[in-house]
Amino acid sequence: MDDTLEALFAVIEDRKETLPEDSYTASLFTHEKGENAVLEKLGEESTELVLAAKDDDREEIAYEAADIVYHLLVLLSMKDMDLEELEAELEARR
Ligand SMILES: N=c1c2ncn([C@@H]3O[C@H](COP(=O)(O)OP(=O)(O)OP(=O)(O)O)[C@@H](O)[C@H]3O)c2ncn1[C@@H]1O[C@H](COP(=O)(O)O)[C@@H](O)[C@H]1O
């Protein structure tokens, strides 16, 4: 899981740097979508996750959780944060 998150975060950081035209991630870092779009997605997906949990729909829970994790990592990158800061906070709670 760590490797998966690190690989995804590396792709997100690359898209932020290179801004390929056909990249959804890159569009989030430009005025085309921007921070508000990321925050809206996190709000929508949280609601969808709650509904999936209420339905005990495991496939949908995994799908919505993945959407949230992806947009959360985009938000961290947007704020010039990195995975280490998230890990440090989680470790501090152990
Ligand atoms: N993990 C994701 C990921 N999760 C979700 N999304 C996109 O997030 C968008 C919104 O997701 P939704 O589930 O809300 O889908 P939707 O309601 O149909 O979207 P909208 O039409 O409302 O925008 C969709 O366009 C999804 O494709 C993602 N886009 C990219 N990634 C990862 O980022 C990598 C780079 O992607 P690009 O930047 O597109 O090259 C990919 O290889 C993936 O690993």
The ligand as an SDF file (V2000), in Angstrom:
LIG
                    3D

 44 47  0  0  0  0  0  0  0  0999 V2000
   -6.3950    7.7690   -9.4150 N   0  0  0  0  0  0  0  0  0  0  0  0
   -6.7500    8.5520  -10.2980 C   0  0  0  0  0  0  0  0  0  0  0  0
   -8.1060    9.0370  -10.3590 C   0  0  0  0  0  0  0  0  0  0  0  0
   -9.1770    8.8080   -9.5700 N   0  0  0  0  0  0  0  0  0  0  0  0
  -10.1640    9.5280  -10.0990 C   0  0  0  0  0  0  0  0  0  0  0  0
   -9.7480   10.1990  -11.1840 N   0  0  0  0  0  0  0  0  0  0  0  0
  -10.5140   11.0730  -12.0700 C   0  0  0  0  0  0  0  0  0  0  0  0
  -11.2720   11.9480  -11.2840 O   0  0  0  0  0  0  0  0  0  0  0  0
  -12.3550   12.4090  -12.0670 C   0  0  0  0  0  0  0  0  0  0  0  0
  -13.5450   12.5590  -11.1970 C   0  0  0  0  0  0  0  0  0  0  0  0
  -13.8850   11.2990  -10.6930 O   0  0  0  0  0  0  0  0  0  0  0  0
  -15.3910   10.8840  -10.4920 P   0  0  0  0  0  0  0  0  0  0  0  0
  -15.4050    9.5140   -9.9470 O   0  0  0  0  0  0  0  0  0  0  0  0
  -16.0740   11.9440   -9.7390 O   0  0  0  0  0  0  0  0  0  0  0  0
  -15.8920   10.7740  -11.9770 O   0  0  0  0  0  0  0  0  0  0  0  0
  -16.9570   11.6300  -12.7490 P   0  0  0  0  0  0  0  0  0  0  0  0
  -18.0800   11.9720  -11.8450 O   0  0  0  0  0  0  0  0  0  0  0  0
  -17.2470   10.8540  -13.9890 O   0  0  0  0  0  0  0  0  0  0  0  0
  -16.0800   12.9150  -13.1020 O   0  0  0  0  0  0  0  0  0  0  0  0
  -16.5280   14.3200  -13.6460 P   0  0  0  0  0  0  0  0  0  0  0  0
  -16.9640   14.0860  -15.0700 O   0  0  0  0  0  0  0  0  0  0  0  0
  -17.6290   14.8080  -12.7340 O   0  0  0  0  0  0  0  0  0  0  0  0
  -15.2830   15.1990  -13.5730 O   0  0  0  0  0  0  0  0  0  0  0  0
  -12.5560   11.4310  -13.2300 C   0  0  0  0  0  0  0  0  0  0  0  0
  -12.2020   12.0880  -14.4320 O   0  0  0  0  0  0  0  0  0  0  0  0
  -11.5700   10.3400  -12.8910 C   0  0  0  0  0  0  0  0  0  0  0  0
  -10.9600    9.8270  -14.0640 O   0  0  0  0  0  0  0  0  0  0  0  0
   -8.4560    9.9320  -11.3670 C   0  0  0  0  0  0  0  0  0  0  0  0
   -7.5730   10.3720  -12.3050 N   0  0  0  0  0  0  0  0  0  0  0  0
   -6.3070    9.9070  -12.2510 C   0  0  0  0  0  0  0  0  0  0  0  0
   -5.8820    9.0130  -11.2880 N   0  0  0  0  0  0  0  0  0  0  0  0
   -4.4720    8.5450  -11.2520 C   0  0  0  0  0  0  0  0  0  0  0  0
   -3.6350    9.5560  -11.7740 O   0  0  0  0  0  0  0  0  0  0  0  0
   -2.8350    9.0180  -12.8220 C   0  0  0  0  0  0  0  0  0  0  0  0
   -2.5800   10.0920  -13.8530 C   0  0  0  0  0  0  0  0  0  0  0  0
   -3.7920   10.4260  -14.4840 O   0  0  0  0  0  0  0  0  0  0  0  0
   -3.8050   11.6220  -15.5510 P   0  0  0  0  0  0  0  0  0  0  0  0
   -3.4380   12.8470  -14.8220 O   0  0  0  0  0  0  0  0  0  0  0  0
   -5.2320   11.6900  -16.0620 O   0  0  0  0  0  0  0  0  0  0  0  0
   -2.8310   11.2650  -16.6010 O   0  0  0  0  0  0  0  0  0  0  0  0
   -3.6430    7.8360  -13.3720 C   0  0  0  0  0  0  0  0  0  0  0  0
   -2.7990    6.9040  -13.9900 O   0  0  0  0  0  0  0  0  0  0  0  0
   -4.2420    7.2900  -12.0840 C   0  0  0  0  0  0  0  0  0  0  0  0
   -3.2910    6.4740  -11.4140 O   0  0  0  0  0  0  0  0  0  0  0  0
  1  2  2  0
  2  3  1  0
  2 31  1  0
  3  4  1  0
  3 28  2  0
  4  5  2  0
  5  6  1  0
  6  7  1  0
  6 28  1  0
  7  8  1  0
  7 26  1  0
  8  9  1  0
  9 10  1  0
  9 24  1  0
 10 11  1  0
 11 12  1  0
 12 13  2  0
 12 14  1  0
 12 15  1  0
 15 16  1  0
 16 17  2  0
 16 18  1  0
 16 19  1  0
 19 20  1  0
 20 21  2  0
 20 22  1  0
 20 23  1  0
 24 25  1  0
 24 26  1  0
 26 27  1  0
 28 29  1  0
 29 30  2  0
 30 31  1  0
 31 32  1  0
 32 33  1  0
 32 43  1  0
 33 34  1  0
 34 35  1  0
 34 41  1  0
 35 36  1  0
 36 37  1  0
 37 38  2  0
 37 39  1  0
 37 40  1  0
 41 42  1  0
 41 43  1  0
 43 44  1  0
M  END
$$$$
